[in-house]
Amino acid sequence: MRLTFLFILFTCLSFGQEKPIVFYNESGEKIDKQKFIVNKDYSKNLDLYFENDTIQIALLVTRKKFGQLDKNTFENLKSYLTELTDKQIDSTQNIVINYLTGLPKKDKNTSSK
């Protein structure tokens, strides 16, 4: 019984493998971890992480602060919001999305001690 328990424990622990992490900048170039951390600036870009069965991928994506969605992207957004909320999106109404920024608001009164 004890031998069986040790065998099962050893088998479970041997399958836990560390996946290597590969870092990419906004241009899709492979960079090291230190450059990734230095280049990560939430006012300019976002860091996204993906994982498959063999590797983890860290990717910097440039923020787009303004612009207009093309028709295909807008339709994808509406279908995603429909799936997310289980409600049909009314095409005659405006869509307002509130989100958190990377930088919180600074105190307005900075001269106080």
C-alpha distance (Angstrom), angle and dihedral (degrees) to the residues before:
residue distance angle dihedral
M1 . . .
R2 3.79 . .
L3 3.79 91.2 .
T4 3.82 91.2 51.6
F5 3.80 91.2 50.4
L6 3.82 91.8 50.2
F7 3.81 91.1 48.0
I8 3.82 92.1 52.0
L9 3.81 91.9 45.9
F10 3.81 92.3 49.3
T11 3.81 91.4 47.3
C12 3.81 93.0 51.4
L13 3.80 93.0 47.6
S14 3.79 94.0 48.5
F15 3.82 92.9 58.1
G16 3.81 94.5 57.6
Q17 3.79 102.5 98.6
E18 3.78 130.1 179.0
K19 3.80 112.2 -122.9
P20 3.80 116.9 -142.0
I21 3.81 117.0 -118.0
V22 3.80 120.1 -134.9
F23 3.82 118.8 -162.2
Y24 3.83 125.6 -150.0
N25 3.81 131.5 -176.1
E26 3.81 127.5 -140.1
S27 3.82 91.4 -81.4
G28 3.79 92.6 55.1
E29 3.81 93.4 -108.6
K30 3.77 119.0 143.1
I31 3.82 112.0 -112.2
D32 3.79 135.6 172.2
K33 3.79 125.4 -99.8
Q34 3.82 95.0 -102.6
K35 3.83 93.1 54.6
F36 3.81 89.3 46.2
I37 3.80 91.4 54.9
V38 3.82 93.0 44.9
N39 3.84 92.9 48.6
K40 3.81 94.0 46.3
D41 3.81 105.6 106.1
Y42 3.80 115.9 158.7
S43 3.81 92.2 -153.2
K44 3.83 90.2 59.2
N45 3.80 106.5 25.1
L46 3.79 146.1 6.1
D47 3.77 128.7 -128.9
L48 3.80 114.6 -131.7
Y49 3.78 125.8 -171.7
F50 3.79 126.8 -155.3
E51 3.76 130.3 -179.6
N52 3.77 135.5 -166.6
D53 3.78 131.2 171.8
T54 3.82 96.0 -74.9
I55 3.81 109.8 25.2
Q56 3.80 145.8 23.1
I57 3.81 118.8 -133.5
A58 3.81 124.9 -155.3
L59 3.79 113.3 -166.1
L60 3.80 133.1 -177.3
V61 3.81 113.5 -143.2
T62 3.80 122.5 -167.3
R63 3.80 114.8 -120.4
K64 3.76 117.5 -121.3
K65 3.79 106.0 -147.7
F66 3.79 99.2 -174.3
G67 3.73 140.9 9.3
Q68 3.75 142.9 98.7
L69 3.78 126.7 -82.6
D70 3.76 117.0 -120.7
K71 3.80 117.1 -124.4
N72 3.82 95.4 -99.6
T73 3.82 93.7 49.8
F74 3.81 91.1 46.2
E75 3.81 91.1 52.1
N76 3.81 90.0 49.3
L77 3.80 89.7 50.6
K78 3.81 92.0 50.8
S79 3.80 92.4 48.6
Y80 3.81 90.5 48.2
L81 3.81 91.5 50.4
T82 3.82 89.6 47.7
E83 3.81 90.5 53.8
L84 3.79 91.8 44.3
T85 3.81 96.7 50.8
D86 3.82 101.2 27.1
K87 3.83 87.7 -130.7
Q88 3.77 128.7 111.8
I89 3.82 112.8 -111.3
D90 3.81 112.9 -124.4
S91 3.83 107.3 -130.3
T92 3.81 92.7 -156.9
Q93 3.82 92.8 61.7
N94 3.80 129.8 73.1
I95 3.79 118.2 -107.8
V96 3.80 115.1 -132.8
I97 3.78 118.5 -170.0
N98 3.79 118.9 -168.4
Y99 3.77 113.6 -157.4
L100 3.78 139.0 170.1
T101 3.78 117.6 -108.0
G102 3.74 125.1 -135.0
L103 3.78 91.0 -116.5
P104 3.81 119.7 51.5
K105 3.79 118.7 -137.2
K106 3.76 114.3 -82.5
D107 3.78 120.6 -128.0
K108 3.79 110.1 -88.1
N109 3.78 93.2 -143.2
T110 3.79 103.6 61.3
S111 3.80 96.1 154.8
S112 3.82 95.0 69.4
K113 3.79 120.2 100.4
